[in-house]
Amino acid sequence: MTATPWGFRDILPEEAQAREDIALTVKNCLKAHRYLPVETPLLEDKSALEQGGHLADTPFKLFDDDGRFLVVRPDNTLSIVRLVSSRMSAGDLPLRLRYEAPVVRAASRNSGTSRQFTQLGYELIGAGGAAGDAEIVSIAVEVVRELGLPGWRLVCGSVLPIKALLSCCADADLARRVLEFVHANNLVDLDACVRASGEDEAFKRAVCALPRLSGGIEVLDEVDALLEDAGVGDSATDELRALYEAVSAMGEDVRARLTFDFSILNSFDYYTGLLFKVYAAGMPDSVGSGGRYDTVLDGAIDGVQRVPAAGFAFSLERLEAARPDEKAVCAGGDGAIPRDVAAPLRIAVPKGSLNADTLRVLEAAGLDVSALRDPGRHLIFRARDTREGDDSIGEVEYIIVRPTDAPAFVACGGADCGICGRDSLIEADLNLLQLIDLQFGACRFIEAEPAWRAGEAERAYARRGSLRVATKYPRIASAWYEERGVNADIISLHGNIELGPIVGLSDRIVDITATGTTLRENDLVITGEIMECTARFFVNPGRARLDGRVRRLAERLAAVVAQD
């Protein structure tokens, strides 16, 4: 056997030494602040962990000899929570614990990302409020300074504003869907979902605007104004204001690196207040993240009703990739490409049917697209923003890509932002922030079968218990059938999908249609409507939090759409 399983890799001596040096620096910082080491098992009882909060999906699950359902831990915080609740007492509080441990998480195959990475984390348990937040954040700042990470930034948010808003929502299903869309960074479908609801306009406006807010201390005033208009009386930004004062006391250089961003919501649902991430060296992904989880341990320790807690974890792999003195040894990392935020804003422009409208909206937004009118065989073009002044985007760089490839270029750091159809974003299933529905390239996803084979699919399903479906869009098709409770065997093809049921390869197809001409010419009839699809403007979440040009372009494109 010569290869490791996908998503895992060997680490050779040179890189292992670099990683050890980084880990020692982090551990020495934590040791100086009296954080004590603990170790927890790689395998955990799934039900025990879920008592602390929702688990992120983990690809490795198994049963032990006693029939217990075990998982390879996807996170260390819940393991620490289990350890504290079962092994510690009230007299041990406050606890300052640290760990260096691997975790394993689900990842899209062929996405260039790892499934295993090492967390260097710390937890402050039994000490809350502004002092606890300041301690957790100040240690993270100290670590990045000790490591000498260039261009680092501190991005803070909170779950309190969105939770305060949703507590006023009478529709529990709507509240659940709002959280799902915000967790998924899908602000386009968030807008559609909220605007179609029966909630009042102030609530709709606040829910749609909140995850788009980003900037300095003035952003907190905007949050408070939105909540007040929506009828949420208590301020949900007091903790962040206190943190701003604490960060300011760390020095002007630290305060200048702080921004607030309310698109930050962690995939773990146990957080109760502050959330923060640290970015560095133009990395598209954060080098560490954490926050406050005050309710997880309430009542878990005898004699203590309320146990505030907060924690933070660095990714060793991302710290390694962000260090300026590491050469090729860190190339394995996490598959992300560091880029200088002072470089031209790089935009992934789709080929094909979306190209003409893409150039139209970019030009209407003020960007020079003349070089893209006749690109020939060139793939990269430099241009400039035609608008001057403080809000100018400056120099831009276009890369010409297939629409299906645009999500990968943006998610992995090859571009800052891009345009493609909703279908390409769903199929890619990558960490992207969807900001604008550009409202062109409209088409429908449908299920279809030959007219002359009417009824055969139902008879085949009754006989074998599954439907054979040919498609270019396996994620979209699979999700649609699962929602309907239909067992479907998906056959993935790349062209001439219509042939599938005609030659007997499949019972039906799931495909995209704009006019229906191809269906009619091949005597296919629609048997199901799946979804509508238009082009969207999407960005790398890290770039959006570090580079104001990305959001300025989004605002301009939104204005273009509003005028159309």
N, C-alpha and C positions, 0 to 999 in steps of 0.2 A: 504494500500500500504506500503510495507516494504522495497523496494529497490529503489535506485535512478536510473535514466536512465544510460545506459552504457556510460562510459567515464566521469562521474560526481560522486562526492562523498560528504558526510558530513564531517565536520571538528569539532571535539570535543574540549572541553575547553583546555585541556593540549596542544594539538598541536596548537590550535588557539592562545594561549598565546605565544608560541615559534615563530609563524609566525608574530605576532604583534611586538615582540621584534626585529626581523630581519628588518621588514619594518620601524620601528622607527629609527634604526641605519642608514639605507640607506637614509631615508628622512632627517635626521639631517645632514648627509654629504652634501647632495644637498642644504639644506637650508643654510649651512655655505658658500656655493659658490654662494649664491644669486639666486638660482633657485626657481621660484615661482610656487605654485600648480595650476593646472587647472583640470577640470573635463569635460569629453565629454560623450554624450549619448551612451548607450550600443547598440542601434539600429541606423543605419545610412542609408541614401539614397545611394543605390549602385552606381548610376551614378555619384553622387557628389564625392564619394570616388575615383572612377576610373579616375577622372580628375587628380589626383595626381600620379597615377601609377597602375600597374596591381595588382589586389587583389588575395591573396592566396585563395584557395577554402575554403568556409565556409559551414558547413552542415546545417545551419539554415537560411532560406530565407522566406520572407512573404510579403504580400501586405497589406498596411494600407487602411483606409476608403477612401482615395483619389486615390487609385489605384497605389500609388508609390511603387516601388520595394525596399524593405528594407532588410538589412542583419544584423545579429549579428556580430559585428566587429571582424575580425580575427587578427587585428593589431591595435596598438594605434597611430603609426606615421602618417598614412593617416588621422586619425581623427584630430590630431593636425594641420596638414597641412590645412585641411578644416577650422578649427577654426581660424587660423592665417590669411588665405586669406580672410575670410569673416568678421572678427571682429577687426583686428589690422590695424594700419597705419604705415607709414614710421617713424613717430616720436617715435614709440615704440621700434624700432630696436636699438641694438641687443636684442633679447628676450632669456631669460633663463627660460624654463618651465620644470616642473616635474609632474609626475602623478603616482598614484597607481590604477590600474584598471584591471578587468578581461577581457580576450579575449577567443574566442572559435574558434577552428580550426578543420578541418577534420582529422580523424585518422582511420587507418585500424581496423576494428572490430576484437576483440580477439587478439590484439597485445600487450595488457597490458599497453597502453598509455592513457593518459587523453585527453579529448577534451576541457576542460576548464583549464586555468591556469592564474595566476595573474602576470602582468608585473609591475615592479618598474622601470620607465624609466625617461629619461630626454632628452631635445632637446635644442640645441644651434642654434638659427636662426638669421641670419644677420651678423655672424662673421665666416669667412672661413679661408682657407689657413692652414699653418703649426701651427699657434697659436691655431686655432679652433680645429684641430685634437689633438694637445697636451692636450688641456683642457678636451676634452671628454675622452681621454684615461687615463689621470692622475686621474680623478674622479673615474673611474672604478677601478683603482689600489687602490685608497684610500679606497673605499668601501670594497674590499676583505681583505685589511689589517685590517680595523676596525672590520670586522666580524671574523677575525682570521681563514680564510679558509686555510686548509693545502694543500701544493703541488700545489698552483695555478699557472697557466701559461697563458701568453698573446700571442695569435696567430693572426697575422695580414696578410692581403692580400689586393688586389686591383682589381677592375674591369677594370682599365685602360689598362693593357697589352692585355687582351683578346679582348677588344673593339678596340684597336689600330690595332691588327692583323686582325680582321674581317672587319674593314673599308677598308682593301685592297682586300677583297674577292669580286669578281664580281658576284658570285652565291649567291643571296639572300636566296634561300632555304637552301643551305649548311650552311650559317651563322646562320640561325635560328635553324637548327638541331644541330649545334655545341653547341650553348648556351643551348639547351634542354638537351643534354647529360652531359654537365658540371654541370648544375643545378641539374641533377639527380644523380651525382657522378658516372656515367656510363662511365668510361674511356675506357673500352673494345670496346663498340659499337662506341664510339667517334673515336677510332683508325680506325676501319673498314670503317666508313663513310668517314673520311678524306682521307684515303689512296685510296679509290675508286674514289675520285674526280679528276677533271682535273687540279687542282691547282698545282703550282710549288713545287718542293721538299722542298725548304727552308720554305715555308708556312706550308706545311704538318708537317714537323719536329717540327716547333715552336708550332703549335696548339696542337699536341699530347704530347709534352714535358712539356709545360707550367703548366698544372694542376697537374703535378707530382712533381713539384719543391717544396722543403721544406727544411728549415734550417736557418742558421744565415744570417748575412749581406752579406756574399759571394753569396748567392742565387740571390740577386738583380743584381749582375754582370752577372750571367748566363741568367737572364731574358733579360737584355739589349743586350747581345750577340745574343740571339735567335731572338729578334726583329730586330736587325741590319741586320742579315743574311736574314731575310724575307723582307727587304726593308722598314721597319718602322723606320723613321729617328729620331723622337723626343723621348727622354727618357720618359718612362711611369712609372719610379720608383722614380722620384724626391720626390714625396710626402712621400713615404715610407722611403727614406733616411733622410728626414727632421724629420720624426717621430722617427727614430732610434736615432738621436741626442737628441731629446727631452726626450725620454725614458732613454737614458744613463745619462742625467742630473738628473733623479729621483733617481739614486743610482745604484751601481753595482748589487745589489740583484735583482732590477727590470729588468735591462738590461739582466741579466742572464736568466730571465724567458721569454724573448721575442723570438719568432720564426716567420719566415715568411712562409706562405703556400698559394699556388695559386690554391688549390682545393676549397678554400672558395668562394662560390658565393651564395648569399642569394636568397631565392625563390621570394622575392619581387624585381621587376625590376627597382625600382626608384633610386638605388644606383649609384653614379657617380665616386667614387674614393675609398678611404679607406674603408675596411671592417675589423672588428676585433671581435674576440670571446675570452671569458675568460673561462678557464677550471679550475677545482679544485678537489682535493681529489680523483683522479682516476676515476671521473665520466666520463662515455662514452659520455655524451652530455654536451654542454657548459652551464654554469650557466648564461650566458648573451651574447648578440651580438648586433652589431650596425654598423654604418658607416656614410659615407658622401653622401648626396643627394642634390647636388647643383642646379639642374635645376628644381626641382619640383615647387618651389615658384617663379620662374622667371616671372616677369610681373603680379604676382597675387596681389601685393600691390601697390596701386597708388603712383606714383612718384619714384618707385624703380624698375629699369629694372632687376637687378640681385640680388638675395637673397640667398647667400650661407647658407647651413644648414647641421647639423650633429646631430646624436642622438644615444642613447644606451639604452637597456632595459635588466634588470635582470629578470630572472624567479624566483619568490618567492619560488616555489616548489623545484627548483633545489638548490637554496641557502640553503634551509632548509635541504635537503638531504645531502649536502656537509659539513655542520657544524659538527665538531668533538664532540661537547657536546650534540648533539641531539640523543636520543636513539630511541626507537621504535616509538616515536611520528611522525617521518618523514617517516614511512614505506609506507604510501600511495603514496606519491610523484608522480613520473612520470614513475614508473615501471623499472627504470634503476638500475643496480647493480654497486656500486662503487668498483673498484679494485685497489690495490696498483700497480703502474707501476714497482716496483722492484720485483713483484711476477713473477713466471715463465710465459713465453709467452704461452698463452693458445690457442690451435688450435682445431677447430671443424673438425673432420675427418669423412667422410661419410661412412656408411655401404654400403653393396650391390655391384652393378656392378661397381661403381666408386672407390671402396676401393683399389683394387690392383694397379691401376695406380696412385692413390693418394699417396700410400706408396712409389711407385717408384720415383715420382718426389720429394717428401720430402727427401728421402734418397739421391737422386742425388744432392739436394740442401745442403747436409751436415748434416742433422738431423738424429739422431739415431732412427730408427723405429722398432728395433728388437722386442720390447715388443708387438708390434701390429700384429706380424705375427700369433700369436696364442693367441688372447685376452681372450678366454673363455667367462665367464660372467662378467668380469671386464669392467668398463665403463670409468675409468680415469687412465692414465698412465703417469709417470714421465720419462723424458729422458734428454739428453743433446745434444747440438750442438757438432759435432765432430771436428769442426774447432776452433782453438785457436786464440788469438790475440785481438786487439782492435775491430775488426768487428765481434767477436763471439756473437752469440745470447744467449749463456749461457744455462740455464736450460729452458726446455720447458715442457708443460703439454698437453697431448692429451685427448680430450673427444670424445667418439664414439657416433655418432648421426645419425639419419635418414637424408638423403640429404634434405628432405623437412623441417626439423627442424633446419638445420644449420643456415639459415638466422636469425631466431628468437634468437638463442643463441648468435650470434655475435651482432645483433642490440641492444639487451637489456642488453649487458654487461656481459653475461655468458661466453663469449670467446672473444679473441682479434681479431681473424681472422678465416677463414674457407674456405672449398672447397665444392662446389656443382654444379649442372647443372644450366645452364642459366634459365631453366624453373622454378626451385625452387625459384630463385631470383625474377622472374617476378610475380609468384603467391604470394610470401610473401609481396611484395610491401612495403619494409621497408627501412629506411635510412641507406644505406650501400655504401661503396666506392668500386666499382668493378675495380680491377687493372690489372689482367692478364687473358688472354684466354689460358688455359692450353692445349687445343687442343687434349684432349682425351674424351672418352665417347660420340663420335659423334653419333647423331641421328637426325631424322626429325620429325617435327610436321605436321600432315596431317589431312585432312578431308576425310572421307570414308563412303561408303554405301554398302549394299549387292548387288552383281552383278545382282541378280534376281529381285531387286526392282528398276532397272534403270528407271528414269523418274518419279517415285512416289513422290520424294521429291519436284520436281518442281510443280507437280499438287497440292500437299498439300499446298505449299506456295501460289499458286494462289488462292486456296480456302479460307484459313484462314489468309493469310497475314503474316505468320511467319514460321520459320523453327525450328523444335524441334531437339535439339542436345544434346547428352549424352557425358560427358567428365569428366576427373579428373582435368582438367585445366580450370576452369571457367574464370579466368582473360584473359588468352591467347586467348581462344575461343571468348569471348565477344569482345575483342579489334579487332580481325581479322574481325569479321562480321561487326562491326561498321565502320571499314575502308572501307569496300566494300558496305556499305549502305544496308546491309541485316538485317532484323528484325529477331533475333534468340531468342528462348526460351531455356535457358541453363538448362539442368538437370545434377546436380552434383552427380557423382557416385565415388566410391573408388576402384572398381575392376571389371573385366569382362566387360569392356566398350563395347566390340564387341557385347555383347548380346542386347544392346539397340535397334538397328534397326532390328535385327533378330527377336525379339519377339514383335516388334511394339511399344516399349516404346518411340522410337525417330525415326526421319527420317535419321539422320546421326550421326557420331561420330567425335570428334576431339581427336586425340590420338597421342602418340609418337611411332615411329618405327625405328628400326635400320636395320633389314634385310628384313622386310616385310613378314616373315614366318607366323606369327600369322594371318595376314590379308589373306594370300592365303589359309591357312588351314580352315578359316571360310568363304571363298568365298566372301571376301570384296574387293572392288576396290577403289582406291584413286580417289577422285573427286576434291581435292585442296591441294596445297602445301603451308604451312603456314610459317614455318621458320626452320632454322637449329639450332642445340643446341649442345654445348660442355660444359665441366666443366670449372669453373672459380674460381680464387682466389680472395676473397673479404675480406674487413676489416671493423672494426668499425671506422667511420671517426674520432671520438675523439681519439681513440687509435693511429691511424695513425699520428695524429698531436702532440701527447704527447710522444710516445714511438718509438724511432728510430729502434728498433728491427723489428717492423712490416714492415717498408719499406726495411730494409736489406733483410728480407726473400723474399719480393716481387721481389727485384732485382735478388736474386739468382734463384728464380723460372723462371723469365723471361729469364735468361741465359740458364737454362735447356731446356726451350721450344725452344730457338733459336738453340740449338745444336741438337735437335731431328730431 
